[in-house]
Each structure stands twice: as C-alpha cells, then as structure tokens.
Amino acid sequence: MPEQPGEKPVEMTRAEIQQAAKVETASPSRRRYRAVVFQAALFSALGLFILLAVLVETTTSFPLDIQITRAIQSIDFPLFSDFMRLISWPGFYPQSIIIILLIALVLHLYGLHWESVTSLLAALISGVINEWVKNLIQRPRPAADLVDIFEVLKSYSFPSAHVMFYTIVFGFIWYLAYTLLKRSMQRSLLLGLFGVLILLVGVSRIYLGQHWASDVLGAYLLGGLSLVGIVLLYQWGKKRFFVHQPVAPSDFRKE
C-alpha cells in the first residue's frame, strides 16, 4: 500500500523510538552515581535518626522545640486552627483504619492486587515500628505549662505516629499514583492531595501541641526510610507473585 501524504515509514518510527530510548536510558556510570547518592542519603537519614533518638531519650524538650511550637501556634489566620485539625483528622482512630481499608479495597477492585496487599502492609508496618520506638524511647508529650495543648494524648511522643502513617501509607499511595496513572487531572489531584497531607501533617501536630518539632523530624526520617523499604518490597513482590494479575484499566497506565 502506498504511503499517505505526511505519513512516516515504519522503519523511521522504530528508529525514532530506539533513539528516544537511548536518550532516556542513563549510562552505567550515571546509574552507579545515582545509586551511590541514594545509598548515601539513606545512611545519612538513618544516622541522623539514631542521633536524634539518643538525644530525645534523655531530653524532654529542646529550647528550639519550644520556640518552633510557639512560633507556629502564634499563627492567627482565620480558620487556621480548624484547618490544622482537619489535616490531622485522618490519622486518628478509627478513621485511619477505615481510610486504609477503603484504599486497599479500591486498589483491589481495579485489579491492583499486590498494590492492595502492600498498602495494608505499609499501614501495619507503620504502626508496629512507631509503637516499638515510642516504647523504647518513652518521651513525654509536650507540657501544658510550655505550649498550648489542644487535646491531651496519653501515649509517648517520639516519633509522631501521624507523621509516620502519612509518610509511609500516603507516601506509598503517592508513589503508586505517580508510577501507575497516566498524566491527567485525576493524577495531578491525587499527587497534590497526598503531597499536601504529608507535608502539612507535621505542622499540624506541632500546632496542636501534641508533638515537638523533633518528634516530627524523627517521624519523617523513620517514615521515609520505612517507605523506601515498602517500595522495594512492592517491586520485589510484583515481579514474583503478581505477574499474571488482571491488567489494570487504562486509567492506571502511565503514558
């Protein structure tokens, strides 16, 4: 069949694809460099968390903790207090359990079975690690004579369970949305929603007087390390146990 005007030969299209693939594929040296940087960042985060944990085990609060809390609590924008409560709301029981079950159910219904299982594992790992570290460090919550306390909580303070839950669970959902969804308004909204929740939950925990800034920092560090482990577990299991799972709808394929 003769080519239509403006139509490119198949051979040229293949050549263009191969050339584009070469451009997108990093060289071996570049991949090694990225791997070294990534590993250095992980070890740095682990080292910083261990150092912080040792410090907070013997210190109820740092002067900088108090200064940061008072500075955040001095914010007097209209409805800011309600907004901070709203940001923290998904992390409290029972809504945290309901939310993760709904997320797992939606993923399962879309045929993303391993993603569903891994999201549940992420929530479980977040709770187990947080509870173990809290009981190990046993740091008291902020005191009412130092900062404003919106609601008294009886559990230990370091690291923040909210921040870890958001970083690990919502961070994993953010990763799935980024890697599985095609570019669309839906994808952008999901990335924005979970990104805002992860970024602002730390501020909300400090504003509400339920955690020190060092609790929040420790939770981001430990949560980030745990999230990397979850993603590696997901990638490992995806290749071995769920290769033949039903193909997800086109909305879950990245362009």
C-alpha positions in Angstrom: 0.0 0.0 0.0 1.5 3.4 -0.9 2.2 5.8 1.9 -0.3 8.5 2.6 0.9 12.1 2.4 2.7 13.1 5.6 2.9 9.5 6.8 6.3 8.3 8.1 7.7 4.9 7.2 7.5 2.3 9.9 11.3 1.9 9.9 11.8 5.6 10.7 9.3 5.4 13.5 11.2 2.5 15.1 14.4 4.3 14.7 13.0 7.3 16.5 11.7 5.1 19.3 15.1 3.5 19.7 16.8 6.8 19.7 14.4 8.2 22.3 15.0 5.1 24.4 18.8 5.7 24.2 18.4 9.3 25.3 16.1 8.3 28.3 18.4 5.4 29.4 21.1 6.5 31.7 24.6 5.3 31.1 26.1 2.7 33.5 28.3 5.3 35.2 25.3 7.6 35.7 23.3 4.8 37.2 26.2 3.9 39.6 26.4 7.6 40.6 22.7 7.8 41.3 22.9 4.5 43.3 25.8 5.9 45.4 23.9 9.2 46.1 20.7 7.3 47.0 22.6 4.9 49.4 24.4 7.9 51.0 21.1 9.7 51.6 19.6 6.6 53.2 22.6 6.1 55.5 22.6 9.8 56.4 18.9 9.7 57.2 19.4 6.6 59.4 22.4 8.1 61.2 20.5 11.4 61.8 17.5 9.4 63.2 19.7 7.4 65.5 21.4 10.5 66.8 18.1 12.3 67.3 16.7 9.2 69.1 19.6 9.2 71.5 19.2 12.9 72.3 15.4 12.8 72.9 15.7 9.8 75.1 17.3 12.0 77.8 15.7 15.3 76.9 12.1 16.2 77.5 12.2 19.1 75.1 14.8 21.2 73.4 14.8 25.0 73.5 14.4 25.0 69.7 11.3 22.7 70.1 9.6 25.2 72.3 10.5 28.1 70.0 9.2 26.4 66.9 5.9 25.4 68.6 5.3 28.9 69.9 6.0 30.4 66.5 3.6 28.0 64.8 0.9 28.5 67.4 1.2 32.3 67.1 -0.3 32.0 63.5 -3.6 33.7 63.7 -5.1 33.3 60.3 -8.9 32.8 60.1 -9.8 29.1 60.3 -6.2 28.1 60.6 -6.9 26.1 63.7 -9.7 24.3 62.0 -7.5 23.6 59.0 -4.8 22.1 61.3 -7.4 19.9 63.0 -8.6 18.7 59.6 -5.1 17.8 58.4 -4.6 15.6 61.5 -8.1 14.1 61.5 -7.3 11.2 59.0 -4.5 9.9 61.3 -6.7 9.3 64.4 -8.5 6.0 65.1 -11.0 4.8 63.8 -10.8 6.9 60.6 -7.2 5.8 59.9 -8.3 2.2 59.8 -11.4 3.0 57.7 -9.3 5.0 55.2 -6.6 2.4 54.7 -9.2 -0.3 54.2 -11.0 1.8 51.6 -7.8 2.5 49.8 -6.9 -1.2 49.8 -10.4 -2.1 48.6 -10.3 0.4 45.7 -6.9 -0.9 44.6 -8.2 -4.4 44.7 -11.3 -3.6 42.7 -9.1 -2.0 40.0 -7.2 -5.3 39.7 -4.1 -4.0 41.6 -4.0 -6.9 44.0 -0.4 -6.6 45.1 -0.7 -2.9 45.5 -3.7 -3.5 47.7 -1.8 -6.0 49.8 1.3 -3.8 50.1 -0.8 -0.8 51.2 -2.2 -2.8 54.1 1.4 -4.0 54.9 2.5 -0.4 54.9 -0.1 0.6 57.4 0.8 -2.4 59.6 4.5 -1.7 59.5 3.9 1.9 60.2 2.0 1.1 63.4 4.3 -1.6 64.6 7.6 0.3 64.1 6.1 3.5 65.7 4.8 1.7 68.7 8.1 -0.1 69.2 10.2 3.1 69.0 7.8 5.0 71.2 8.0 2.4 74.0 11.8 2.2 73.6 12.4 6.0 73.9 9.4 6.8 76.2 9.5 10.5 75.6 6.7 12.5 77.3 4.3 14.7 75.2 4.7 18.5 75.3 3.7 20.0 78.6 0.8 22.5 79.1 3.0 24.9 81.0 5.3 25.3 78.0 2.9 25.4 75.0 -0.8 25.3 74.2 -2.3 21.8 74.2 -5.5 21.4 72.1 -6.1 17.8 73.3 -4.2 15.7 75.8 -2.9 12.4 74.5 -1.6 9.7 76.8 0.8 7.8 74.5 4.5 8.7 74.2 5.7 11.4 71.9 8.7 10.3 69.8 8.2 9.7 66.9 4.9 11.1 65.7 2.6 8.3 64.7 0.6 10.6 62.5 3.6 11.7 60.5 4.9 8.2 60.1 1.4 7.0 59.0 1.1 9.8 56.4 4.7 9.4 55.2 4.6 5.6 54.8 1.0 4.9 53.8 0.1 8.1 51.9 3.6 8.2 50.6 3.1 4.8 49.1 -0.2 5.8 47.5 1.5 8.9 46.1 4.2 6.6 44.6 1.5 4.3 43.0 -0.3 7.3 41.6 2.9 8.7 40.1 4.0 5.4 38.6 0.7 3.8 37.5 -1.6 6.7 36.5 -1.3 8.4 33.1 -0.9 12.1 33.1 -4.3 13.6 33.8 -6.2 15.9 36.1 -7.1 12.9 38.2 -3.4 12.0 38.7 -2.4 15.6 39.5 -5.2 15.9 42.1 -4.2 12.7 43.8 -0.5 13.7 43.9 -1.4 17.1 45.2 -3.8 15.8 47.9 -1.4 13.2 49.3 1.6 15.5 48.9 -0.1 18.3 50.9 -1.2 15.9 53.6 2.3 14.5 54.0 3.9 18.0 54.1 1.4 19.6 56.4 0.7 16.9 58.9 4.0 17.7 60.7 2.9 21.3 61.1 -0.5 20.3 62.4 1.0 18.0 65.0 3.2 20.8 66.3 0.4 23.4 66.1 -2.0 21.3 68.1 0.6 20.9 70.9 0.7 17.1 70.6 4.3 16.8 69.4 7.6 18.6 69.4 9.3 19.5 66.2 12.0 16.9 67.0 9.2 14.3 67.2 8.0 15.3 63.8 11.6 15.3 62.3 12.2 11.8 63.7 9.0 10.6 62.2 9.8 12.0 58.8 13.2 10.3 58.9 12.0 7.0 60.1 8.9 7.1 57.9 11.0 7.9 54.9 13.3 5.0 55.5 10.3 2.7 56.0 8.7 4.0 52.8 11.8 3.0 50.8 11.6 -0.5 52.3 7.9 -0.7 51.4 8.6 0.4 47.8 11.4 -2.2 47.5 9.1 -4.9 48.9 6.4 -3.9 46.4 8.8 -4.0 43.5 10.2 -7.4 44.6 6.8 -9.0 45.1 5.3 -7.5 41.9 7.9 -9.4 39.8 7.4 -12.7 41.5 3.9 -13.2 42.7 1.6 -10.9 40.7 3.0 -11.1 37.2 -0.3 -12.7 35.9 -2.7 -10.5 37.8 -5.6 -8.9 35.8 -4.4 -5.9 33.7 -5.5 -2.7 35.3 -7.8 -0.3 33.4 -6.2 2.2 31.1 -6.6 4.9 33.8 -3.9 3.0 35.7 -1.3 3.0 32.9 1.1 5.8 32.7 1.6 7.4 29.3 
